[in-house]
């Protein structure tokens, strides 16, 4: 035993007695360890075990142990990084977390919140770890400002830091309750915090650090964001442009719902080829081959065709199936009412996307997809000899996008209904171009049967042959039929009901000119 303790003490840079205490922690833990465990394992009194406090503190300073609170009782645990080192027979090195700047600090914060998400650290232990890091980096303005806030309790500190972390590291300024649950030690505490947040009486809301998000002028009681004041003061060195329009939201691949898609043979083949290319192993291999051959490594794809043919949903399903987050651009928001802001917005958009790609690449993740849905307004034919401010602005936006596509290091997908208005400069920059034609009768039959599971094959065939609808129209009719059944129950005349909805969908009554999708 002495030989093993000596080896452990030399490997970890601690005394042999501290190595003994660490071994007890490994035996009893690696979590929820207290002085009673030392007493029982070493067969001594609890009072005698308390005499080991200095040695325990030495292990904590060496980052081999850390304290955390469980139901107001102080316990110890072995950090997951230490356990990983021991598993791989590696010497554990104390992470150097001094002399950081704001950006390096948020990289460390990101790692710690990932540990929390993976249940490898408790909220109280996370707080204790952060206290040490903040103390060691008091020179950072953000740290000084955080320390100047009089928090009612340590969970409030964690909550505000989480909001800042989400904005800085994940470009997320739209926080929901499901993102906050891991910050609390118990469900009851979390529920109390939710009640305070909903009614706006939480300390961080009363003091103006966070606020409800608004939808169409109405405050949402389940969505929250940092206030503009917080961004300008607490996060001043991060240089967030708070006047910038919110023109894109990042959706996680895990948030996207699966949906079965139906295509004609030609489109099916093209989508499958694109899917194969976006698979991580192939994507990385192709990028390296392209780079070594002197080609650009960015990939821009254009989905074009009539409304309701599956362009948008295909982009989402490609993202979900290949495990890629998708950055969805709100195209109308790009064209700000203030001339000059639009160019700033589009530049900021591509800067933000580059940063997302960089972060994913550094941690060995998958490059996200930059998605311009219904992009007709920004990839149309440029106006020659533009004179007025609006035309000049639109040409400027398009020129910026063209330049960004040239240097794109990632994946861009755009959808459009009006290819006849597509500027030729854009056309040649899209490597993949897939035409989504309206589904033929065979595909329409599959769509009917998928969306209306109780529909007989014969009735599905009848509807598919009679009505030349897009997938979007079939989905619309199916939704109305489902609502009708919920309200009135089934009457056995499903085909008759669906035919009535199909006729109404066409909006072709009394000899009026037909409009819509047909």
Residue pairs with C-beta under 8 A, 6 or more apart in sequence:
2 16
5 16
5 19
5 20
5 23
6 16
6 19
8 14
8 19
8 22
8 23
9 15
9 16
9 18
9 19
11 91
12 19
12 22
12 62
12 64
12 91
12 92
13 62
14 22
14 58
14 59
14 62
14 64
15 55
15 58
17 55
18 55
18 58
18 59
21 38
21 52
21 55
21 56
21 59
22 59
22 64
22 65
22 78
24 33
24 37
24 38
24 41
24 42
25 33
25 37
25 65
25 76
25 78
26 78
26 86
27 41
28 37
28 41
29 76
29 77
29 78
30 77
30 78
30 83
31 75
31 77
31 78
32 70
32 75
32 77
33 65
33 75
33 76
33 77
33 78
34 73
34 74
34 75
34 76
35 46
35 49
35 50
35 52
36 46
36 49
38 44
38 49
38 52
39 45
39 46
39 48
39 49
42 49
56 65
56 76
59 65
60 66
60 67
60 76
62 94
63 79
63 82
63 92
63 94
63 95
64 78
64 79
64 82
64 92
65 76
65 77
65 78
65 79
66 76
66 77
66 79
66 125
66 128
66 129
67 74
67 75
67 76
67 125
67 128
68 74
68 75
68 76
68 77
68 121
68 122
68 124
68 125
68 128
69 75
69 124
69 185
70 122
70 124
70 185
71 185
77 122
77 125
79 121
80 115
80 120
80 121
81 92
81 95
82 92
85 91
85 92
86 92
97 108
97 132
97 133
97 136
97 137
98 136
98 137
99 137
99 139
100 108
100 133
100 137
100 140
101 140
102 140
102 141
102 142
102 237
102 238
105 133
105 137
105 140
105 142
105 143
106 164
106 165
106 168
106 169
107 169
108 133
109 130
109 161
109 165
109 169
110 165
110 169
112 121
112 126
112 129
112 130
113 126
113 162
113 165
115 121
115 126
116 122
116 123
116 126
116 182
116 183
117 182
121 129
122 185
123 155
123 158
123 182
123 183
123 184
123 185
124 154
124 185
126 158
127 154
127 157
127 158
130 157
130 158
130 161
134 143
134 146
134 147
137 143
138 144
138 147
141 236
141 237
142 164
142 234
142 235
142 237
145 233
145 234
146 157
146 160
146 161
146 234
149 157
149 160
149 209
151 157
151 160
151 203
152 203
155 183
155 184
155 189
155 193
156 203
156 204
158 183
159 180
159 183
159 193
159 204
160 204
160 209
160 210
162 175
162 179
162 180
162 183
163 175
163 209
163 210
163 224
163 225
163 226
163 230
164 226
164 230
164 234
164 235
166 172
166 173
166 175
166 179
167 173
167 226
167 231
167 235
167 240
168 235
168 238
169 359
170 250
171 250
171 352
171 355
171 356
172 250
173 225
173 226
173 246
174 213
174 223
174 225
174 249
175 223
175 224
175 225
176 222
176 223
176 224
177 194
177 197
177 222
180 190
180 193
180 194
181 190
183 190
184 190
184 193
193 202
196 202
196 203
196 205
197 205
197 221
197 224
198 221
198 222
199 221
200 206
200 212
202 210
204 210
205 211
205 212
208 227
208 229
208 230
209 226
209 227
209 230
209 234
210 224
210 225
210 226
210 227
210 230
211 224
211 225
211 226
211 227
212 219
212 220
212 221
212 223
212 224
212 225
213 219
213 220
213 223
213 224
213 225
214 220
215 223
226 234
226 235
228 242
231 240
231 242
232 240
232 242
241 344
241 348
243 341
244 341
244 344
244 345
244 348
245 333
245 334
245 336
245 341
245 345
246 330
246 333
247 329
247 330
247 333
247 334
247 345
247 348
247 349
248 327
248 328
248 329
248 330
248 349
248 352
248 353
249 327
249 328
249 330
250 325
250 326
250 327
250 328
250 356
250 368
251 319
251 325
251 326
251 327
251 328
252 325
253 319
253 320
253 322
253 323
253 324
253 325
253 326
256 316
256 317
256 319
256 320
256 326
257 320
258 317
258 320
259 313
259 316
259 317
260 450
261 271
261 310
261 313
261 314
261 317
262 310
262 439
262 443
262 446
262 447
262 450
262 471
263 271
263 310
263 436
263 439
263 443
264 437
264 439
264 440
264 443
266 437
267 434
267 435
267 436
267 437
270 432
270 434
271 314
271 318
271 434
274 301
274 318
274 432
274 434
275 318
275 321
275 322
276 282
277 283
277 286
277 299
278 318
278 322
278 324
278 411
279 322
280 322
280 323
280 366
283 322
283 366
283 367
287 297
290 296
290 297
291 297
296 406
296 407
296 408
297 409
298 405
298 407
298 408
298 409
298 410
298 411
298 412
299 408
299 410
299 411
299 412
299 431
299 432
300 405
300 408
300 411
300 412
300 413
300 414
300 429
300 430
300 431
300 432
301 411
301 412
301 413
301 414
301 430
301 431
301 432
301 433
301 434
302 413
302 414
302 415
302 416
302 426
302 427
302 430
302 432
302 433
302 434
303 311
303 314
303 315
303 413
303 414
303 415
303 416
303 434
303 436
304 311
304 415
304 416
304 417
304 419
304 422
304 433
304 434
304 435
304 436
305 311
305 417
305 435
305 436
305 437
305 438
306 417
306 436
306 437
306 438
306 470
306 517
307 417
307 470
307 472
307 517
308 469
308 470
308 471
308 472
308 473
308 475
308 517
309 436
309 437
309 438
309 439
309 470
309 471
309 472
310 436
310 471
310 472
311 415
311 436
312 373
312 415
314 436
315 326
315 369
315 371
315 373
315 413
315 415
316 326
318 324
318 369
318 413
319 325
319 326
319 368
319 369
319 371
322 366
323 366
324 366
324 367
324 368
324 369
324 411
325 356
325 360
325 366
325 368
325 369
326 368
326 369
326 371
327 352
327 353
327 356
327 368
327 369
327 370
327 371
328 371
328 373
329 349
329 370
329 371
329 372
329 373
331 372
331 373
331 374
331 375
331 377
331 378
332 377
333 345
334 342
334 345
334 346
334 349
334 378
334 397
335 342
335 377
335 378
335 393
335 394
335 397
336 342
336 345
339 389
339 390
339 393
340 393
342 393
342 396
342 397
343 393
343 396
343 397
343 400
346 397
346 400
346 401
346 404
347 400
350 400
350 404
353 368
353 370
353 410
354 409
354 410
356 368
357 367
357 368
357 409
357 410
359 365
360 366
360 367
360 368
361 367
367 410
367 411
368 410
368 411
369 410
369 411
369 412
369 413
370 410
370 411
370 412
370 413
371 412
371 413
371 414
372 378
372 379
372 412
372 413
372 414
372 415
373 414
373 415
374 415
374 416
374 417
375 414
375 415
375 416
376 416
376 417
376 418
376 421
378 394
378 397
378 398
378 401
379 398
379 401
379 414
379 416
379 422
379 423
379 426
380 398
380 418
380 421
380 422
380 423
381 421
381 422
381 423
382 394
382 395
382 398
382 399
382 423
382 425
383 391
383 394
383 395
386 392
386 394
386 395
398 423
398 426
401 426
402 425
402 426
402 429
405 412
405 426
405 429
406 429
414 430
416 422
427 433
438 468
438 469
438 470
439 447
439 470
439 471
441 461
441 464
441 465
442 464
444 463
444 464
444 467
444 468
444 469
444 474
445 457
445 460
445 461
445 463
445 464
447 464
447 471
447 474
447 475
448 455
448 459
448 460
448 463
448 464
448 474
448 478
449 455
449 457
449 460
451 474
451 475
451 478
452 460
452 478
452 481
452 494
452 498
454 494
455 463
455 494
455 495
455 498
459 494
459 495
459 498
462 495
463 495
463 498
463 499
463 502
466 499
466 502
467 502
467 505
467 506
468 518
469 477
469 502
469 505
469 517
469 518
470 517
472 517
473 505
473 517
476 505
477 498
477 501
477 502
477 505
480 501
481 494
481 497
481 498
481 501
484 497
491 497
505 516
506 514
506 516
506 518
507 514
507 515
507 516
508 514
508 518
